[in-house]
Amino acid sequence: MLYNDNSGATIIARQAALNVNTKNIEVWYQYLREIVSKKQLTIEQVGTEDMLADVLTKPLGVQKLLKLYPLLHLKEFRGVLRKESSFEADERTT
């Protein structure tokens, strides 16, 4: 499943034929169209407000960050001991 918030990209990926506006698109996009037509990949249009990838690619406001962050399924590692790196040990002894 490929989630996309760009309606133009969704239309291009689903079209079978190139046109004047898309003829500069190369092999990579032809491959994408092929796997979409074979139903090996599904493209789903989502609104910009629900685009999870924005958490990793854009500066977000607090409200949007609080909404999307839990969907990443990240875990906190508070209290977990970590092995001291040799670099940190060297820094303290010098």
QUINORWO-V553551 format. One record per backbone hydrogen bond with DSSP energy under -0.5 kcal/mol. NH is the residue of the N-H (numbers start at 0). CO is the residue of the C=O. Records with the same first field share a line. If there is no record, write none. Layout:
NH: CO / CO
This chain:
1: 41
2: 0
3: 43
6: 4
9: 5
10: 6
11: 7
12: 8
13: 9
14: 10
21: 18
22: 18
24: 21
28: 25
29: 25
30: 26
31: 27
32: 28
33: 29
34: 30
35: 31
36: 32
37: 33
38: 35
39: 34
40: 34
43: 1 / 41
45: 3
49: 46
50: 47
51: 49
53: 50
54: 51
55: 52
56: 52
57: 53
64: 60
65: 61
66: 62
67: 63
68: 64
69: 65
70: 67
71: 68
72: 69
79: 76
88: 84
89: 85
90: 86
91: 87
92: 88
93: 89
